[in-house]
Amino acid sequence: MAATSSSSYAVAVALLCLLAADGCCGCPGPAPAPTPRPRPAPATPSPVAVTPPPAPATPSPGSGSGSTNGSSGGWLDARATWYGAPDGAGPDDNGGACGFKNVNLPPFNAMTSCGNEPLFKDGKGCGSCYQIRCVGKAHPA
């Protein structure tokens, strides 16, 4: 049971720093850039927070998943897929659609996941951090 909790925690931590991967979960993206480019901060608040993540929103009564459209800063329905070994950083040179390379090496030592359109945002979500929660009790993470 402790191994499952540890594995679940590792998956949750990996999803916090989303780096969209080319071809993963149907995320089309531009050709990978040779190096990551810093992105300017959005002019308006994003429905999914960049560091630090927001405090968990309280689901409204009658709301099955507690998700919102994100306009009030609440939870946003999205999906992310982990790839690679359960305790590893994914495949070597995991640049993906965002163009980040070698994030499994210092100083990043990051794990990589792929988010669908509400997270990827046509590339604008690259490098963002997200607070996540699983909505199904039977969900393995």
C-alpha positions as a LaTeX table, in Angstrom:
\begin{tabular}{lrrr}
\hline
Residue & $x$ (\AA) & $y$ (\AA) & $z$ (\AA) \\
\hline
Met1 & 0.00 & 0.00 & 0.00 \\
Ala2 & 2.88 & 2.38 & 0.81 \\
Ala3 & 4.36 & 1.74 & $-2.64$ \\
Thr4 & 1.03 & 2.72 & $-4.21$ \\
Ser5 & 0.92 & 5.98 & $-2.20$ \\
Ser6 & 4.52 & 6.70 & $-3.08$ \\
Ser7 & 3.84 & 5.98 & $-6.75$ \\
Ser8 & 0.69 & 8.13 & $-6.68$ \\
Tyr9 & 2.63 & 10.97 & $-5.10$ \\
Ala10 & 5.35 & 10.68 & $-7.76$ \\
Val11 & 2.76 & 10.86 & $-10.52$ \\
Ala12 & 1.10 & 13.90 & $-8.90$ \\
Val13 & 4.44 & 15.69 & $-8.56$ \\
Ala14 & 5.29 & 14.85 & $-12.16$ \\
Leu15 & 2.09 & 16.42 & $-13.40$ \\
Leu16 & 2.68 & 19.67 & $-11.52$ \\
Cys17 & 5.23 & 20.85 & $-14.03$ \\
Leu18 & 3.61 & 20.11 & $-17.33$ \\
Leu19 & 5.73 & 19.86 & $-20.42$ \\
Ala20 & 3.54 & 18.89 & $-23.37$ \\
Ala21 & 4.98 & 16.11 & $-25.51$ \\
Asp22 & 4.81 & 15.97 & $-29.29$ \\
Gly23 & 2.21 & 13.47 & $-30.42$ \\
Cys24 & 1.25 & 12.51 & $-26.86$ \\
Cys25 & $-2.51$ & 12.27 & $-26.21$ \\
Gly26 & $-3.21$ & 13.91 & $-29.55$ \\
Cys27 & $-1.48$ & 17.17 & $-28.66$ \\
Pro28 & $-0.44$ & 18.63 & $-31.99$ \\
Gly29 & 2.23 & 21.23 & $-31.61$ \\
Pro30 & 4.78 & 23.25 & $-33.49$ \\
Ala31 & 8.11 & 21.71 & $-34.40$ \\
Pro32 & 10.29 & 21.55 & $-31.28$ \\
Ala33 & 12.53 & 24.58 & $-30.77$ \\
Pro34 & 16.24 & 23.98 & $-30.19$ \\
Thr35 & 16.06 & 25.58 & $-26.72$ \\
Pro36 & 13.19 & 26.60 & $-24.47$ \\
Arg37 & 11.98 & 30.13 & $-24.93$ \\
Pro38 & 10.73 & 32.08 & $-21.90$ \\
Arg39 & 7.09 & 32.98 & $-22.22$ \\
Pro40 & 5.76 & 36.34 & $-21.01$ \\
Ala41 & 3.28 & 36.24 & $-18.15$ \\
Pro42 & $-0.35$ & 36.42 & $-19.28$ \\
Ala43 & $-1.99$ & 39.83 & $-19.10$ \\
Thr44 & $-5.07$ & 38.40 & $-17.39$ \\
Pro45 & $-5.25$ & 35.72 & $-14.71$ \\
Ser46 & $-5.12$ & 32.21 & $-16.11$ \\
Pro47 & $-7.84$ & 29.72 & $-15.14$ \\
Val48 & $-5.09$ & 27.32 & $-14.07$ \\
Ala49 & $-2.49$ & 28.94 & $-11.84$ \\
Val50 & 1.19 & 29.29 & $-12.53$ \\
Thr51 & 3.49 & 29.02 & $-9.49$ \\
Pro52 & 2.34 & 29.02 & $-6.76$ \\
Pro53 & $-0.78$ & 26.94 & $-7.32$ \\
Pro54 & $-4.05$ & 28.15 & $-5.81$ \\
Ala55 & $-5.65$ & 26.65 & $-2.73$ \\
Pro56 & $-8.08$ & 23.89 & $-3.66$ \\
Ala57 & $-11.47$ & 25.22 & $-4.65$ \\
Thr58 & $-14.50$ & 23.95 & $-2.79$ \\
Pro59 & $-16.89$ & 22.15 & $-5.14$ \\
Ser60 & $-20.26$ & 23.83 & $-5.46$ \\
Pro61 & $-23.31$ & 21.87 & $-4.28$ \\
Gly62 & $-24.67$ & 19.68 & $-7.05$ \\
Ser63 & $-21.42$ & 19.78 & $-8.98$ \\
Gly64 & $-20.32$ & 16.23 & $-9.74$ \\
Ser65 & $-16.62$ & 16.89 & $-10.20$ \\
Gly66 & $-16.33$ & 20.37 & $-8.72$ \\
Ser67 & $-14.96$ & 21.61 & $-12.03$ \\
Thr68 & $-15.68$ & 25.01 & $-13.47$ \\
Asn69 & $-15.01$ & 26.71 & $-16.74$ \\
Gly70 & $-11.99$ & 28.30 & $-15.09$ \\
Ser71 & $-13.29$ & 31.86 & $-15.35$ \\
Ser72 & $-13.53$ & 32.17 & $-11.56$ \\
Gly73 & $-10.17$ & 30.53 & $-10.94$ \\
Gly74 & $-11.77$ & 27.22 & $-9.88$ \\
Trp75 & $-11.01$ & 23.72 & $-11.08$ \\
Leu76 & $-10.78$ & 23.12 & $-14.82$ \\
Asp77 & $-11.55$ & 19.73 & $-16.38$ \\
Ala78 & $-8.46$ & 18.46 & $-18.19$ \\
Arg79 & $-6.50$ & 15.26 & $-18.75$ \\
Ala80 & $-2.80$ & 14.54 & $-18.56$ \\
Thr81 & $-0.87$ & 11.42 & $-19.49$ \\
Trp82 & 2.35 & 10.31 & $-17.85$ \\
Tyr83 & 4.85 & 8.56 & $-20.05$ \\
Gly84 & 8.02 & 6.76 & $-19.16$ \\
Ala85 & 8.94 & 4.52 & $-16.24$ \\
Pro86 & 6.82 & 4.89 & $-13.07$ \\
Asp87 & 9.81 & 6.24 & $-11.17$ \\
Gly88 & 11.68 & 7.89 & $-14.04$ \\
Ala89 & 11.68 & 11.03 & $-16.10$ \\
Gly90 & 10.47 & 9.50 & $-19.33$ \\
Pro91 & 12.46 & 8.82 & $-22.48$ \\
Asp92 & 15.84 & 10.40 & $-23.20$ \\
Asp93 & 15.69 & 13.77 & $-24.95$ \\
Asn94 & 12.01 & 14.24 & $-24.13$ \\
Gly95 & 11.62 & 17.62 & $-25.85$ \\
Gly96 & 8.04 & 17.25 & $-27.00$ \\
Ala97 & 5.96 & 19.97 & $-28.59$ \\
Cys98 & 7.22 & 22.63 & $-26.18$ \\
Gly99 & 10.85 & 22.10 & $-27.22$ \\
Phe100 & 12.23 & 21.47 & $-23.74$ \\
Lys101 & 15.16 & 19.07 & $-23.92$ \\
Asn102 & 16.87 & 16.90 & $-21.33$ \\
Val103 & 14.58 & 17.95 & $-18.48$ \\
Asn104 & 15.39 & 14.64 & $-16.81$ \\
Leu105 & 18.92 & 15.94 & $-16.12$ \\
Pro106 & 20.14 & 18.53 & $-13.56$ \\
Pro107 & 19.29 & 21.28 & $-12.83$ \\
Phe108 & 15.66 & 20.40 & $-13.66$ \\
Asn109 & 15.41 & 16.69 & $-12.77$ \\
Ala110 & 11.79 & 16.94 & $-13.89$ \\
Met111 & 9.26 & 14.34 & $-14.90$ \\
Thr112 & 7.22 & 15.01 & $-18.03$ \\
Ser113 & 3.56 & 14.64 & $-18.82$ \\
Cys114 & 1.30 & 15.65 & $-21.66$ \\
Gly115 & $-1.84$ & 17.69 & $-21.12$ \\
Asn116 & $-4.79$ & 17.98 & $-23.45$ \\
Glu117 & $-5.96$ & 21.32 & $-24.90$ \\
Pro118 & $-7.14$ & 23.02 & $-21.66$ \\
Leu119 & $-3.55$ & 22.65 & $-20.39$ \\
Phe120 & $-1.50$ & 22.78 & $-23.61$ \\
Lys121 & $-3.35$ & 25.89 & $-24.89$ \\
Asp122 & $-1.75$ & 25.72 & $-28.36$ \\
Gly123 & 1.68 & 25.92 & $-26.70$ \\
Lys124 & 0.89 & 28.77 & $-24.29$ \\
Gly125 & 0.75 & 26.28 & $-21.42$ \\
Cys126 & 4.34 & 25.14 & $-21.96$ \\
Gly127 & 6.36 & 25.34 & $-18.74$ \\
Ser128 & 3.36 & 26.16 & $-16.55$ \\
Cys129 & 2.80 & 24.51 & $-13.19$ \\
Tyr130 & $-0.60$ & 23.12 & $-12.24$ \\
Gln131 & $-2.26$ & 21.89 & $-9.10$ \\
Ile132 & $-4.06$ & 18.64 & $-9.84$ \\
Arg133 & $-6.66$ & 16.42 & $-8.23$ \\
Cys134 & $-8.24$ & 13.15 & $-9.28$ \\
Val135 & $-12.02$ & 13.23 & $-9.47$ \\
Gly136 & $-12.71$ & 9.48 & $-9.41$ \\
Lys137 & $-12.26$ & 7.47 & $-6.21$ \\
Ala138 & $-11.19$ & 4.45 & $-8.25$ \\
His139 & $-8.52$ & 6.47 & $-10.08$ \\
Pro140 & $-5.09$ & 4.86 & $-9.53$ \\
Ala141 & $-3.36$ & 8.20 & $-8.91$ \\
\hline
\end{tabular}
